[in-house]
Amino acid sequence: DAGITQSPRHKVTETGTPVTLRCHQTENHRYMYWYRQDPGHGLRLIHYSYGVKDTDKGEVSDGYSVSRSKTEDFLLTLESATSSQTSVYFCAIKGELSGNTIYFGEGSWLTVV
Amino acid sequence: QKEVEQDPGPLSVPEGAIVSLNCTYSNSAFQYFMWYRQYSRKGPELLMYTYSSGNKEDGRFTAQVDKSSKYISLFIRDSQPSDSATYLCAVFTGNQFYFGTGTSLTVIP
């Protein structure tokens, strides 16, 4: 158990509304990641963070923003949700002590209607 | 070209069979290699990781890396119905992880 909690776990929202997903970790890891997983595409990196207020874009960052004001929390915001953002979103942390491995949360299922 | 290529399957085997799952990667700079298991509607869970060429064994699972041919494999011995899941390979370099698209495995009792 990597101590990662995602919320909400399930959400249905309307096109054009903003949505924020929260990732909370309890083990003080420096690196945190947001991925989306879609059939045929696998896991794709949206944004990642390497410290408080330090973030960088991944390969599918358009339409998403992130914030990390505390070590334990990494927020993903869909500024104006679109149907193409219907997906399952996974937060992850990098486990520095156990090799360079990555541990995932349980996922947030988002449906944009 | 994707950083990691993985045959999506699906793969269906009888209980007790040996399963071989494979990935290829494109960049010789990749340093760490991982396998994840993902059950339906769950997050991926780390099965094994290695950073060197050769074999690493953990119970019924063996991870194999061939850096010369940029090939990584996961072998499952004595497969069980509980092994039915999607298996993802992953590689790491710098601060980035790259994932295969996953192979769906079903073990039939």
Interface residues (C-beta under 8 A of the other chain):
Chain A: Y31 Y33 G40 H41 G42 L43 L45 Y48 Y50 F90 K94 S98 G99 N100 T101 I102 Y103 F104 G105 E106 G107 W109
Chain B: Q31 Y32 M34 Y36 R41 K42 G43 P44 E45 L46 Y49 Y51 L88 A90 F92 N95 Q96 F97 F99 G100 T101 G102
